[in-house]
C-alpha cells in the first residue's frame, strides 16, 4: 500500500476515533503515524488502540508508526472560592503555597520550582496567556505581582513562565509510568513534552534507550535558545505551536517554525509541525482557506510530517480532516515550484562518507531520473541520510527490522518494507530490484539507485552507491 506523496500525516486518536472501524478509515484515507495522547484517556484505552493498529498493519502489509505523546509537567493554579474570580488590571495579586482557596487578590500556586526561578520583573501568564502578571516581590514560597492584563480566572488554570528556565524534569511520575507502559506495548516514537535543554533529552534517553525514538516537543522559549543541542540529541522534533504561541508573541511563531524546520533539515532529523493546522474542522466539514495555506506552507518548507490533534481525536469530521490534509500535501508536491523551493533551502552535506554518498545519490537521481532510490538499512541511519537530501524520486527503505520500518513512517519520502537479512552485495541488489517491482515503484527496463552500508547490520556505515538496471 503506497502513498502518492512524500510528507507524512500524523493523526491523534481519541473519543471520535477509538474503534477499529474509525482507525481503519483514518489509515485508508492517509494516516501514516497514529498519535496516542497520554494527556487524555486511560492506559487500557491506548492499549486497545495500539492493538487495532498492529492488526491493521498485519492486514495491509504496511508498517504503521505509533507516537506516544507524554503529558509532561502541568503548572496550574489551585482553586478559587466559588470556583472563579475576577482579576482587575493594576491590582495586586499574590501567589503562594497556601492550599486555601483564593479570590480576587490571591491564589494558591503549589509549584516551589516557579518561586525558585522567578525574578523581579518576570511575567507570569495564566489561562493560556489570557491574563498576565508581573512579579514585584518574591520569596521561596510566594510572589507578589501586579495584574498587567486582567480578566476572569477559574480553578486549576495553567501557568506559563515564558522567560525563565525552570528547574524541573520533563518527566513527571505519571509520565514515567506511562512511558514504562508504552515501551512495553511497543510504541515507536515518544514525544517528550516540556523540553527546555539538551539534558532533558539525555534524561529520557537513559530510560528509553533504543526501545523507541525520541521526539522533542519544542514549546518553551528556553528550548529555542538550545535548539542546536536539542536537535543533535533528539531523533526528531515537533514544532508544538500551541504552547509556543502562548509563551511567545504569536507573530514570532512562523519565524521560529521556519528556523526549527531548517535546523532539522540540516541535521537530517524528522520534523513535525503540529497544533491548529485544520482547527475549524473540529466542528466544520471544510477548513478555512487560511488553514489550508498553513498546511501548504509547512509542506513547501519541506517538513517530514504534519499533524492533526483535536481534529481527528474529538472532532466531528476526523475522516474529512485526514482526507483534506492528504489532498493539500499532494497538491503542493505536484506544484513545480515545490521542487525548486526544496532545492533552494537544501543544506550542504557534511564532510562524512555517509553524507557524501547520499549527496551523490541526490545528484544521480536528478541526472538519471531512476524509478526509485532503494536504501538498505538495519538501524534507519541510511534512510534518514537519504531523506535528508530530499531526492526527486521515492525512497524505498528495505530493512530486516520491524521497529526500524515503523519508525520510518515518520520520515519524508520513505516507503519502508520489511525484508529478510541479506549476506552480500549481489543478494542485496537482487532484493532491491525485486522489491521495487513488487511494491509498484519500478518496472522491467527501469533503473534504481541502491544505497547501503557495508558491513551489513552495522549502524552509520553508509558507504555504497550502486545503479541497478531491472531486467526485462
DAVEN-V588259 format. One record per residue. N is the residue number from 0. RES is the residue in three letters. SS is DSSP state (@ for helix, = for strand, . for the rest). BURIAL is 1 if it has 9 or more other ideal C-beta (glycine too) atoms within 8 Angstrom, else 0. Layout:
<<N/RES/SS/BURIAL> <N/RES/SS/BURIAL>>
This chain:
<<0/UNK/./0> <1/UNK/./0> <2/UNK/./0> <3/UNK/./0> <4/UNK/./0> <5/UNK/./0> <6/UNK/./1> <7/UNK/=/1> <8/UNK/=/1> <9/UNK/=/1> <10/UNK/=/1> <11/UNK/=/1> <12/UNK/=/1> <13/UNK/./1> <14/UNK/@/0> <15/UNK/@/1> <16/UNK/@/1> <17/UNK/./1> <18/UNK/./0> <19/UNK/@/0> <20/UNK/@/0> <21/UNK/@/1> <22/UNK/@/1> <23/UNK/@/1> <24/UNK/@/1> <25/UNK/@/1> <26/UNK/@/1> <27/UNK/@/0> <28/UNK/@/1> <29/UNK/./1> <30/UNK/./1> <31/UNK/./1> <32/UNK/=/1> <33/UNK/=/1> <34/UNK/=/1> <35/UNK/=/1> <36/UNK/=/1> <37/UNK/./1> <38/UNK/./0> <39/UNK/./0> <40/UNK/./0> <41/UNK/./0> <42/UNK/@/0> <43/UNK/@/0> <44/UNK/@/1> <45/UNK/@/1> <46/UNK/@/1> <47/UNK/@/1> <48/UNK/@/1> <49/UNK/@/1> <50/UNK/@/0> <51/UNK/@/1> <52/UNK/@/1> <53/UNK/@/1> <54/UNK/@/1> <55/UNK/@/1> <56/UNK/@/1> <57/UNK/@/0> <58/UNK/@/0> <59/UNK/@/0> <60/UNK/./0> <61/UNK/./0> <62/UNK/./1> <63/UNK/./1> <64/UNK/=/1> <65/UNK/=/1> <66/UNK/=/1> <67/UNK/=/1> <68/UNK/=/1> <69/UNK/./1> <70/UNK/./1> <71/UNK/./1> <72/UNK/./1> <73/UNK/./0> <74/UNK/./1> <75/UNK/=/0> <76/UNK/./1> <77/UNK/./1> <78/UNK/./1> <79/UNK/=/1> <80/UNK/@/0> <81/UNK/@/0> <82/UNK/@/0> <83/UNK/=/1> <84/UNK/=/1> <85/UNK/=/1> <86/UNK/=/1> <87/UNK/./0> <88/UNK/./0> <89/UNK/./0> <90/UNK/./1> <91/UNK/=/1> <92/UNK/=/1> <93/UNK/=/1> <94/UNK/=/1> <95/UNK/=/1> <96/UNK/./1> <97/UNK/./0> <98/UNK/./0> <99/UNK/./0> <100/UNK/./0> <101/UNK/=/1> <102/UNK/./1> <103/UNK/./0> <104/UNK/./0> <105/UNK/=/0> <106/UNK/=/1> <107/UNK/=/1> <108/UNK/./1> <109/UNK/./0> <110/UNK/./0> <111/UNK/@/1> <112/UNK/@/1> <113/UNK/@/1> <114/UNK/@/1> <115/UNK/@/0> <116/UNK/@/1> <117/UNK/./1> <118/UNK/./0> <119/UNK/./0> <120/UNK/./0> <121/UNK/./1> <122/UNK/=/1> <123/UNK/=/1> <124/UNK/=/1> <125/UNK/=/1> <126/UNK/./1> <127/UNK/./0> <128/UNK/./1> <129/UNK/./0> <130/UNK/=/1> <131/UNK/=/1> <132/UNK/=/1> <133/UNK/=/1> <134/UNK/=/1> <135/UNK/=/0> <136/UNK/=/0> <137/UNK/=/1> <138/UNK/=/0> <139/UNK/./0> <140/UNK/./0> <141/UNK/=/1> <142/UNK/=/1> <143/UNK/=/1> <144/UNK/=/1> <145/UNK/=/1> <146/UNK/=/1> <147/UNK/=/0> <148/UNK/=/0> <149/UNK/./1> <150/UNK/=/1> <151/UNK/=/0> <152/UNK/=/1> <153/UNK/=/1> <154/UNK/./1> <155/UNK/./0> <156/UNK/./1> <157/UNK/=/1> <158/UNK/=/1> <159/UNK/=/1> <160/UNK/./1> <161/UNK/./1> <162/UNK/./0> <163/UNK/./1> <164/UNK/./0> <165/UNK/./1> <166/UNK/./0> <167/UNK/./0> <168/UNK/./0> <169/UNK/./1> <170/UNK/./1> <171/UNK/./1> <172/UNK/@/0> <173/UNK/@/0> <174/UNK/@/1> <175/UNK/@/1> <176/UNK/@/0> <177/UNK/@/1> <178/UNK/@/1> <179/UNK/@/0> <180/UNK/@/1> <181/UNK/@/1> <182/UNK/@/1> <183/UNK/@/0> <184/UNK/@/1> <185/UNK/./0> <186/UNK/./1> <187/UNK/./1> <188/UNK/=/1> <189/UNK/=/1> <190/UNK/=/1> <191/UNK/=/1> <192/UNK/./1> <193/UNK/./1> <194/UNK/./1> <195/UNK/./1> <196/UNK/./1> <197/UNK/@/1> <198/UNK/@/0> <199/UNK/@/1> <200/UNK/@/1> <201/UNK/@/1> <202/UNK/@/1> <203/UNK/@/1> <204/UNK/@/1> <205/UNK/@/0> <206/UNK/@/1> <207/UNK/@/1> <208/UNK/./0> <209/UNK/./0> <210/UNK/./0> <211/UNK/./1> <212/UNK/=/1> <213/UNK/=/1> <214/UNK/=/1> <215/UNK/=/1> <216/UNK/=/1> <217/UNK/=/1> <218/UNK/./1> <219/UNK/./1> <220/UNK/@/1> <221/UNK/@/1> <222/UNK/@/1> <223/UNK/@/1> <224/UNK/@/0> <225/UNK/./1> <226/UNK/@/1> <227/UNK/@/0> <228/UNK/@/1> <229/UNK/@/1> <230/UNK/@/1> <231/UNK/@/0> <232/UNK/@/1> <233/UNK/./1> <234/UNK/./1> <235/UNK/=/1> <236/UNK/=/1> <237/UNK/=/1> <238/UNK/=/1> <239/UNK/=/1> <240/UNK/@/1> <241/UNK/@/1> <242/UNK/@/1> <243/UNK/@/1> <244/UNK/@/1> <245/UNK/@/1> <246/UNK/@/1> <247/UNK/./1> <248/UNK/./0> <249/UNK/@/0> <250/UNK/@/0> <251/UNK/@/0> <252/UNK/@/1> <253/UNK/@/0> <254/UNK/@/0> <255/UNK/@/1> <256/UNK/@/1> <257/UNK/@/1> <258/UNK/@/1> <259/UNK/@/1> <260/UNK/@/1> <261/UNK/@/1> <262/UNK/@/1> <263/UNK/@/1> <264/UNK/@/1> <265/UNK/@/0> <266/UNK/@/1> <267/UNK/./1> <268/UNK/./1> <269/UNK/=/1> <270/UNK/=/1> <271/UNK/=/1> <272/UNK/=/1> <273/UNK/=/1> <274/UNK/./1> <275/UNK/./1> <276/UNK/./1> <277/UNK/./1> <278/UNK/@/1> <279/UNK/@/1> <280/UNK/@/1> <281/UNK/@/1> <282/UNK/./0> <283/UNK/./1> <284/UNK/./0> <285/UNK/./0> <286/UNK/./1> <287/UNK/./0> <288/UNK/@/0> <289/UNK/@/0> <290/UNK/@/1> <291/UNK/@/1> <292/UNK/@/0> <293/UNK/@/1> <294/UNK/@/1> <295/UNK/@/1> <296/UNK/@/0> <297/UNK/@/1> <298/UNK/@/1> <299/UNK/@/1> <300/UNK/./1> <301/UNK/./1> <302/UNK/./1> <303/UNK/./1> <304/UNK/=/1> <305/UNK/=/1> <306/UNK/=/1> <307/UNK/=/1> <308/UNK/./1> <309/UNK/@/1> <310/UNK/@/1> <311/UNK/@/1> <312/UNK/@/1> <313/UNK/./0> <314/UNK/./1> <315/UNK/./0> <316/UNK/./1> <317/UNK/@/1> <318/UNK/@/1> <319/UNK/@/1> <320/UNK/@/1> <321/UNK/@/1> <322/UNK/@/1> <323/UNK/@/1> <324/UNK/@/1> <325/UNK/@/1> <326/UNK/@/0> <327/UNK/@/1> <328/UNK/@/1> <329/UNK/@/1> <330/UNK/@/1> <331/UNK/@/1> <332/UNK/@/1> <333/UNK/@/0> <334/UNK/./0> <335/UNK/@/0> <336/UNK/@/0> <337/UNK/@/1> <338/UNK/@/0> <339/UNK/@/0> <340/UNK/@/1> <341/UNK/@/1> <342/UNK/@/0> <343/UNK/@/0> <344/UNK/./1> <345/UNK/./1> <346/UNK/./0> <347/UNK/./0> <348/UNK/./1> <349/UNK/./0> <350/UNK/./0> <351/UNK/./0> <352/UNK/@/0> <353/UNK/@/1> <354/UNK/@/1> <355/UNK/@/1> <356/UNK/@/1> <357/UNK/@/1> <358/UNK/@/1> <359/UNK/@/1> <360/UNK/@/1> <361/UNK/@/1> <362/UNK/@/0> <363/UNK/@/1> <364/UNK/@/1> <365/UNK/@/1> <366/UNK/@/0> <367/UNK/@/1> <368/UNK/./0> <369/UNK/./1> <370/UNK/./1> <371/UNK/=/1> <372/UNK/=/1> <373/UNK/=/1> <374/UNK/=/1> <375/UNK/=/1> <376/UNK/./1> <377/UNK/./1> <378/UNK/./0> <379/UNK/./1> <380/UNK/@/1> <381/UNK/@/1> <382/UNK/@/1> <383/UNK/@/1> <384/UNK/@/1> <385/UNK/@/1> <386/UNK/@/1> <387/UNK/@/1> <388/UNK/./1> <389/UNK/./1> <390/UNK/./1> <391/UNK/./0> <392/UNK/./1> <393/UNK/./1> <394/UNK/=/1> <395/UNK/=/1> <396/UNK/=/1> <397/UNK/=/1> <398/UNK/=/1> <399/UNK/./0> <400/UNK/./1> <401/UNK/@/0> <402/UNK/@/0> <403/UNK/@/1> <404/UNK/@/1> <405/UNK/@/1> <406/UNK/@/1> <407/UNK/@/1> <408/UNK/@/1> <409/UNK/@/1> <410/UNK/./1> <411/UNK/./1> <412/UNK/./1> <413/UNK/=/1> <414/UNK/=/1> <415/UNK/=/1> <416/UNK/=/1> <417/UNK/=/1> <418/UNK/./1> <419/UNK/./0> <420/UNK/./0> <421/UNK/./1> <422/UNK/./0> <423/UNK/./0> <424/UNK/@/1> <425/UNK/@/0> <426/UNK/@/1> <427/UNK/@/1> <428/UNK/@/1> <429/UNK/@/0> <430/UNK/@/1> <431/UNK/@/1> <432/UNK/@/1> <433/UNK/@/0> <434/UNK/@/1> <435/UNK/@/1> <436/UNK/@/1> <437/UNK/@/0> <438/UNK/./1> <439/UNK/./0> <440/UNK/./1> <441/UNK/./1> <442/UNK/./0> <443/UNK/./0> <444/UNK/./0> <445/UNK/./1> <446/UNK/=/1> <447/UNK/=/1> <448/UNK/=/1> <449/UNK/=/1> <450/UNK/=/1> <451/UNK/=/1> <452/UNK/=/1> <453/UNK/./0> <454/UNK/./0> <455/UNK/./1> <456/UNK/./0> <457/UNK/./0> <458/UNK/./0> <459/UNK/./0> <460/UNK/./1> <461/UNK/=/1> <462/UNK/=/0> <463/UNK/=/1> <464/UNK/=/1> <465/UNK/=/1> <466/UNK/=/1> <467/UNK/=/1> <468/UNK/=/0> <469/UNK/./1> <470/UNK/./0> <471/UNK/./0>>
